[in-house]
């Protein structure tokens, strides 16, 4: 076959999503605080958008002011606005013109102030110690390898090797023999580790959990106690709750082993988190469910959300098409269409959220009346089919959204879970089953804890068909240990 170039025509269909559709999906996804910031940004960027002021709402509802006088005032106000805004708008479009200062300013997001963390806390203590420059250099290397849990992430040997590389490189820069550089010894590093482990909080600088607990017991003056001996000499058996084996090994009563284990359980396995620089997470509910006259009503918690309208002044300017052409005309058309679309998209978001939450309230009425054990199974697909929307739309509406209810502030995802069948043919939510398992474990006899099979039998008596492996899975998700691990002597 002869190689060459040729041209041909072809027809094909392609599915392209409108960029505004992406924006609409983003608006559905945004929690209340994010949406509030987004709308404020839009108000700054789009001159055709304006905020609905309380005075505007009063005017819409009607006032007792004489109609002629009110109309005259409105015309005067619009005239003033038109003069001011036209000057700003035209100056911005003229070649070489200058926009007003308020249009040039950038929008800055408010940020939280910097907070102190564990490293700052430890360095403050190091500066109070009588250490020479060489020791301070080694101490800084150790502190740089302590994670936010308070543990030393790097072996001592690697810390020594790392800092010695720096020492040798410094010697080369000063034209000295690297082999004669004053490198750090492992003995110096071990002594510095001892100093770091003596700092507050107790347990900091430990290389593993066992050492962390021993440091805390030593700091409390319990170095010769039974708990210290158990952690030091039989840590694996202690974790496995082998009370009888430990009792025989140390010649003490099983009850004494149990009491020692209880004291160890009070220690902090992650002491560094006390000084971690965690961010503050504030939850503002997007929706409110309130019971009024024996009926549940759904409201949007959007009182602080900017309400948008089209700017009358800019609309009047846009109508005079003779003043604008080229880039000016394109700018006006783009911004006006964007403003109209934004107002419609916000309203669509409101209606979608209300539809989803109203169905959830109708479906989960027993939960609101009686509690979590009466929560019914619910899926995104079920909601999507009822409100005639796509499942992905419902997922965006419920993601990272919270609702204030008579039973507390809950994430919308709380109401969605798989279900199990009961003996009478009804369905019960997996979340409700977990709550029952939690209460059964809390009320059990600690000397004879309930096994997974015993929990299965109790639930079956209550009409719930469930497998033992499902109980074990739910128990693990709740963070509940097995019956053998929960048993006390």
N, C-alpha and C positions, 0 to 999 in steps of 0.2 A: 504494500500500500504506500502510495506517495504521500509524504508529509507535506503539510501546508496549512495556511490560514483560511478560514471561511466564516461567513456570517450567517446567522439564522435567527428567526423570530420564534418566541415561545410565550405561551400564556400560562400563568400559574396563579394560584390563590395563596396569599399569606395573611396570617392573623397577627395584626399589630395592635398593641394596647395603647390607647390614648394616654399621654403623660398625665392628664388630669385624673384618669382613673387610678393611676398609681398614687396620686396625691390624696384622692378620696379614701383609698385603702389606708394610707398613712394616718389620716384624720381619725378613722375608726379605731386604729391601733393605739392612738395616743391616750395616756391617762390624763386626768383632769389638769394637773399642774403643767404637763408638757403642752397640752392644747392651749392653755392660758398664755404661756410664753410664745407659742407659735402665732396666735392671733395678735398679740402685741407687736410682734415682728412684722406681720402683714400690714398692720395699721401704719407702721413707719414706712414701709416700702411702697405701698399702693395709695396714691393720693385720692383715688376714687372711693376708698373705704373710710367710713366715719363711725364713731361710736354713738349708740343711742343713749342720750342723756336722760336723767329723770324728768327734766322739763319737757322733752319730746314725748315721753310716755303720757304725761299729764295732758298734753295738747291732743294726743290721739284719743284719749278718753273723753275729752270735751271739758270746757271751762265755762264759768258763768260770765265771762267778759263779753261785752257787746260784740257781735259778729263783725260789724264794720270796722270798729276800732282794732279788733284782733287782726283782721285781714290787712289793715293799713300797717300795723306793726310788723307783721310777717313780711310784707312787701319791702318795707324799709330795711329789715334785717337781711333779706335776701340780696337787696341792692348793695348794702355795705359789704356783705360777704363776697359778692361777685366782683366788686372793685378790688378788694384785697387779694382774693385768690387769683384773679386774672393776671394781676401784676406779677405775682409770684410765679405763676405757671409760664407766662410768656417770657419772663426774664430767664427762666431755666432753659427754654428752648432756643433762645437766640444764640447764634454763633459767638463764642467768646463771652457769653453771658455768665452770670454767677448765680447759683442757686442759693436760697436762703440758708442760714446756718443750721436751722433745724432739719433740713434735708440732707446736709452733708455729714452730720454726726453719725457715727457708727453705733450700732446697738450692742450693748455689753450685757452678758448674762451675769446675774449675781452669783457669786461663788462663796463657799464657806471659807472661813479663815483657817490658816494652817494650825494644826494641833500637834502637841508633843506626843511622841511615841516611846516605846520601850528603849530604843537606842539612846534617846535624849535623857531618859531617866537614869540609865546606866552610866553615861558619860558624866553626868552631874556628880555621881558618887565617885567616879575615878578621879576627877579633878580635886576632890577633897582628901585623897590619899597622898601620903608622902612617897611619891614615885619619881624616879629620875627620868630624863628624856628617853633613855633606851627602853625602860619599862613602859612608859606611856605609848611609845611606838608599837610595842608588842601588844599592849592592852587594846589599842585601837584596832589592831588586826583581829583580835579575838571578838570584839564587839561587832565588827562588821560581818562576822560569820554566825551570829545568833539570830535565829528566825523569830517571827512575831509570837510564836508559842513559848519562847524562852529557851529553846534547845540549841546546842552547838551543832550546826549543820556539817561542819568539816572536821575530819580527824586532826588531832594535834600535830601529827607528822606532816600533814599537808600544809598546815598553817606555818610551821617552821620552814618548810621548803619554799613556800610562797614569799615570806618576808625576807628570807635569805637571798632570794633572787633579786629583790629590790636593793638589798645591801650591796651585793656584788655589782649590780648595774651602776649604783651610785659611785662605787670605788673606781670603776672603769672611766666614768665621766671625769673623775679627778686625777686620772692617769696613775692610779695605784694598782698594785697587783691584786686581782680578785681573790687569789688564794689566801692573801693576808688580810682580807676584809674582816671586820669584827662581826662575824655571823652569830646568830642566836643558837644556843644549844637546846636540846630537848628538855634538859633539867630546868632551864629558864622558862620554857613554855609550860611545863607542868606546874611550876610555882605560880605563874600568871593565871593558869586555869584555876588554881586553888583560890586566888584572890578574886577572880571573876565570880566563882561559885559562892563566895561569901557575901556578895552584894544582894540588895533587895530587888525583886521579891525572892523569898527562899525557894530554891530549886532551879534558879536561872543558871544557864551555862551547863546543864546536865547533857550527857550524850545519849541518854535513853530514859525511858520511863522509870526503870528500877533505880537508877542513880538519882533521878529527880525526887522520887519519894524518900529516898535515904537522906538527901540533903535537907528536905523539909523536916523530917523527924529529928535529924541532928540539930537543926536550928531551934527546934522546940525543946531541946534538952532530953530527948528520948533515945539517945544512942545506945543505951543498955536495956531498953525495954523489949517486950515480946514482939510488938509490931515491927521494930527495927530488925530483929533477928529473922522474922519471917520474910521480910522483903529482901534481906541480904542473903539468906541461906536457902530459901525454897520459894523463889518468886514464881516459877512455873506452876507449882502445885497450888500456890495461893490464887493465881489467876483462874485455875481450873476448879476452884472450890473443893479441893480434896481435903476436907476437914479431918476425916478419920486418919488418913495417911500422915498428915502433918502432926496430928495428936500423938500417934505412936512414935513418930520420929523424935519429937522433942519431949515426950513424956509429960504432956500437959492435957488437961481435959478438953474435949471437943468444944465445949461451951466457951472456954478461954480463947481458943483459936478463933471462934466466931466473933467474940468481942474485939479481939485484936484486928480482925479483918474489917470490922465496922469502923474502927478508929482510922485504919488506912484509907478506907473509902471516903473519909472526910477531907483528905488531902487534895490539893489542886493538881491535876495531871498536866495542865497547860498554864503555868504561872504567868507567862508573858502576856497573855491576853488581857490581864488586868490593866495593862498600860498600852494596849493596842490603839492605834489611831483610827478607830472605826468611824465611818460616816454616819450621820444621823439620818434615819429614814423616816420621813413623816408620811402618814397615810391620810389622804383626804378622800372620803367616799365619793364616787361618781354618781351614785344613785342612793335614794332613801326610800325605804319601805316602812310605812307607818300604818297602824291599825286605827281606823276611824269608824265608829258606829258598826263594829263587828265585821268590817270589811277592810281588806288590805289594799292600800293605795300606793302607787309607785310615783316618785317624783325625781326629777333630775336635780342634782346638787350643783347647779350652774349659776348661782346668784352672783358669784365673783367673776364669772366669765364675761369678757367684753361682748356686748351685743352689737352686731354690725349692721350698718345701713349704707346706702349709696350717698355720697356727698352731693347735696343739691347744687352747691356752688360749682363744683367741677362738672356736673351734668349740664348745667347751663352753658358753660364754656365749650364743652364738647359738641353742643348742638350747632354752634357757629362754625361750620366747616370751612368757611372762607379764610379764616385766620391760620389754618393749619394745612400743611401738605408734607409729603415726604416722610422723614423720620418722626416729625411731630404727630402726624396723623396715625402712623403705625403705633407709636407709643400710646396715644390716647385709646385707640381701639383695643390694644392688648391689655392695658390696665383696666379698662371698663369691663371687658369680658371676664377678666380674672376676678374682679370684684363681685360681679354677678354670680359667677360660679362658686366663689368662696361662701357667699351667703346661703346659696342653695345647698352646698355640701354640708355646712354646719347644721342646717335644719334637717337634712337627711340623716345625719349622724344622731341627732336627738331622737328622731322617730324610730330609727333602728334599735337604739339602746332601750327605748321604752317598750317596743314590741318584745324584745328578748326577755327583759326583766318581768314584764307582765305575764308571759307564759311560764317563766320559772316560778313565780309566786302562785299561779294557779296549780301548777304541777306539784309543788312542794308545800301546799297549805298545811298538811299534817305536821311537817317539820316546824313551821312557825307556831303551830298550836301546841305540839306535844314534845318536841325535842329531836335530837339528832338520830335517835333510834328509829324514827319514823320517816327518815329521809328516803325518798324513792330513787331508783336508778334512773339516770338521765344521760343522754348522749347529745353531742353537738348536731348529729344528723337528725335526731328527732325534732329538735328545736328548729332547725333549718327547714324541714319539711312543713312544719306547722305554720311558720311565718312566711313561707314561700321565698326563702333566700338561700344562697349557697352556703354550704357548710364552712367554707373558709371565711366567709363574712361573719358568721356567728363566732368563729374562733377569734377573729380580730376584736370583736365587740367585748368578749369576755376576758381577753388577755390583759393581765395587770390592772384590772378594774376591781373596785371594791364597792360594796353596798352596805349601808347602815340599816340594820334591822332591829326589831325588838329583842333579838337574841345575839346582838353584838355586831361589830363590823367584820364582815366576811368577804373574802375574795369570791368573785363570781364563779371561779373554777371549783369552789367548794361544793356547789350544787350539782356538779357533774361527776358521776361515778358509775362503774359497772354494777350489775345486779345479780342476785341469787334468787332462786325460786323457793317458795314455801310450800308446806303440805296442802294448804288450801288454795294453791294456784296463784297467789299474789306474788309480786316481786318485792324484794327488799334491797336497799342500797348497800354496797360493800362498806361504805363509810359507817353506816349504822351498825353493821356486824362488827366492825373494828371497835366501835364504842362499847358494844356488849362484851367483847373479849376483854377490853381494858377494865371494865367494871368487875368482871368475874375474877380477874387476877388481883385486883385491889382488895376484894373481899374474901380471898381465899385464906385457908389456914397455912401459915408460913412453914409449919412443920410437915404439912402434907399438901404441897402445892398441886394445882390442877395440871394434869398432863394434857397434851394436845388432844388425845382421844377422849379424855373426860370432858373437855370443852366441847368437842363435837357432839357428845351424847347430851349435854345440857342444852345446846342450841337446837338439837333435833327435837327435844321435848318441847321447846318453844315454837316448833313448826318450821325451823330453818334447815334445809338440806345443804350440807356443806361437807367437803372432804377434809381428812386430817391434814393433808399437805397444804390445803388452802388456809387452814387455821395456822399452821406453822409459818406460812408466808406472811399472813396478816400480823402475826405476833412479831416477826422480825421487823416488819415495817413500823410497828409501834415501839420498837426498841425494848421489847420484853424478852428477858432471858428464858431459856428452857426450864422445865420443872426441876431438873436436877440442879441447875445453877441457882434457882430461887430458894431451894430448900435450906432451912435453918435448923440448927441442932439445939 
